[in-house]
Amino acid sequence: MDLNMKNKVAVVTGGGRGIGYGICQVFAEEGCNVVIADFAPIEKTKEACRKLEEEYGIRTLAVKADISSEEDVCEIFRLTLEKFGTVDFLMNNAGLMGPSSIETVTPEQIRRYERVTVEGTMLMCREFVKLCAAQNRGGHIVNTISKTAIRTSGDGNPIYAATKGAVLAFTKNLAAEVGRRGIYVNGIVPGYVATEGVAHLTERSEKMKKIIILMLVCLAVFACTKKSENEIYVYNWSEYIPDEVIKQFEKETGIKVRYTTYDSNEAMYAKIKITGGADYDVAVPSTYYVQKMQKEGLIQAIDKTKLTNFSKLNPQLINQTYDPDNAFSIPFMWGTTAIGINAKYMSGQRRYS
């Protein structure tokens, strides 16, 4: 299964063993580099990383961290950026099971379970979203929930269920907040997973692992907010439209621009293909992607009767072979790629071609 994740970076909390390590294996199978942040002794986490590197040929990073500590959470991302330069995926798997009896639980235990499972998840998401904003890009978050957050388990386990219920509510509302910025937030409710000896996972557990990774590349399960009539969602190359132009457009029209960027046609195509183009009103692919996207039904035909300035476009740039009659695209910009040379710093014979 090729999910176009090669050389990307995933941070997995609680990834040193059990379900977490199984998730790390799936990332590694797709060629994704893995950061394991775990509260276990660092040598155990390093051993898990070593196995991933040997089996899958990826790069890894082991970090000992308590995600209930804001300082530790910030350190996870600092070390990740130091080694890899970016983060594409965040898998929040760490959590505490909690006591099964309400009669014996102490206030200290309640606070500890809440801080790790709930506050820790929130802090990890906060730092990931801040990083996405700083790098002007989207990303993917998956939070591990539990069936006890949805229905009562046989023995109740109310403390654990309460913390996972909080993560469920948080996941839904975070998806609504950041989904339109290209940060997709999902929640998974794992079924049976053989956590003892992950190398011998059952067939059912293997299917669960695949579901986890598919969730990472799909649109958020928990629906994001609907588009407003006074909003337009634009997907463009970085630095193609100055912020001042967007602000001027918003001021003159009263329409809010939700502007997201990408750094390659491949990244743009993959994201639009996942959602069928539903997330954006305008995209700016290179010419050789227009025909491909049109054949796959990812772009709509243009109603040129509403383009009052279409006749003013350069005739040499319209009606091209990739889109005859400009049925699906209009030229946005034209240029060439070249290398500039300052001749005064050159020595010897000058040759030009």
LINTARA-V933799 format. One record per pair of residues at least 4 apart in sequence whose ideal C-beta (glycine too) atoms are under 6 Angstrom apart, sorted by the first residue. I is the first residue (numbers start at 0). GAP is how many residues later the second one is. D is the distance in whole Angstrom. If there is no record, write none. Layout:
i=[I	I]
gap=[GAP	GAP]
d=[D	D]
This chain:
i=[2	2	3	4	4	5	7	7	8	8	8	8	8	9	9	9	9	10	10	10	11	11	11	11	11	12	12	12	12	12	13	13	13	13	14	14	14	14	15	15	15	15	15	15	16	17	18	19	20	20	21	21	22	22	23	25	25	26	26	27	27	27	27	32	32	33	33	34	34	35	35	35	35	36	36	36	37	38	39	39	41	44	45	48	48	51	51	52	60	62	62	64	64	65	66	66	66	66	67	67	67	67	69	72	72	72	76	79	79	87	88	88	89	89	90	91	91	91	92	94	95	95	95	96	97	97	97	98	98	99	99	101	104	104	104	112	112	112	113	113	114	115	116	117	117	120	120	124	128	131	131	131	135	137	137	138	139	139	140	141	141	141	141	142	142	142	143	144	144	144	144	144	144	145	146	147	147	147	148	148	148	152	156	169	170	170	171	173	174	174	174	174	174	175	175	177	178	178	179	181	183	184	185	185	185	187	187	189	190	191	192	192	193	193	193	200	200	218	226	229	230	230	231	231	231	232	232	232	233	233	234	234	234	235	235	235	237	240	245	248	249	261	261	264	264	264	264	268	271	271	274	276	283	284	284	286	288	289	289	289	290	292	292	293	293	298	300	300	303	312	316	316	317	318	322	322	325]
gap=[27	214	266	25	27	25	24	80	24	75	77	78	79	17	22	24	79	24	76	79	8	11	12	24	79	24	54	79	80	81	6	24	79	80	5	6	9	21	20	22	24	28	29	32	4	177	174	73	27	177	176	187	68	189	10	183	187	5	7	6	24	28	30	25	26	18	26	26	45	9	12	13	26	26	28	39	7	27	4	5	22	17	16	11	13	4	8	7	22	13	16	7	11	6	6	27	53	57	47	48	51	52	53	50	51	54	50	4	7	51	51	127	38	51	51	29	32	51	51	22	17	20	21	63	15	61	62	6	60	55	57	56	4	5	54	4	46	50	4	49	4	4	46	45	48	22	46	16	49	5	7	51	125	44	45	44	44	76	44	44	46	73	74	24	28	44	44	4	19	22	23	42	44	18	42	5	13	16	15	16	19	4	4	4	14	16	50	11	4	10	45	47	49	48	49	5	41	45	78	78	36	35	29	34	35	24	27	18	17	12	12	15	7	8	11	4	5	56	4	25	25	27	23	25	49	25	47	48	25	48	25	45	48	4	25	48	23	4	11	4	7	5	6	4	20	21	24	4	5	26	4	21	48	4	5	35	4	32	33	39	31	5	6	5	34	29	26	27	6	5	14	17	8	6	5	6	4]
d=[5	5	5	4	4	3	5	4	5	5	6	5	5	5	5	5	4	4	6	5	6	6	5	6	4	5	6	6	5	4	4	6	4	3	4	6	5	4	6	4	5	6	5	5	5	4	5	4	6	5	5	5	6	6	5	5	4	4	5	6	5	4	5	5	4	6	5	4	5	5	6	6	6	5	5	5	5	5	5	6	4	4	4	4	5	6	5	6	5	5	6	4	5	5	6	5	3	6	4	5	6	5	6	4	6	6	5	6	6	6	5	6	4	5	5	5	5	5	5	4	5	5	6	6	5	4	3	5	6	6	5	6	5	6	6	6	6	5	5	6	5	5	4	5	5	6	6	6	6	6	5	5	6	3	5	5	5	5	5	5	6	6	6	6	5	5	6	5	5	5	5	5	5	4	5	5	4	6	4	4	4	6	6	6	6	4	4	5	5	4	4	4	5	5	5	4	6	3	5	5	5	5	5	5	5	6	6	6	6	6	5	6	5	5	5	4	5	5	6	5	5	6	6	6	5	5	5	5	5	5	5	4	4	5	6	5	4	5	5	6	6	5	4	6	6	5	5	6	5	5	5	5	6	4	6	5	6	5	5	5	5	4	5	6	5	5	5	6	5	5	4	6	5	6	5	5	6]
